[in-house]
Amino acid sequence: MRVEVDYDQCESNALCMGAAPEVFEVRDDDFLYLLSEEPAEELHDKVRQAERLCPKRAITVTD
């Protein structure tokens, strides 16, 4: 699995961080950080949920 974020679309609303905090983090500067572009297999379901939750569709997951 590979994760990409379109930072031009991202609003840093942290819904993805709520779903997969091991992969996404919104820091004190109010920007989203992608902690792992290729998350471990046990995180795949969480990452797919984060992709679904993103209101701006800024997260893309490919297998």
ABEGO torsion letter per residue (X at the ends): XBBBBBAAABAGAGAAAAABAAABBBBAAGBBBBABABBBAAAAAAAAAAAAABAAGABBBBX
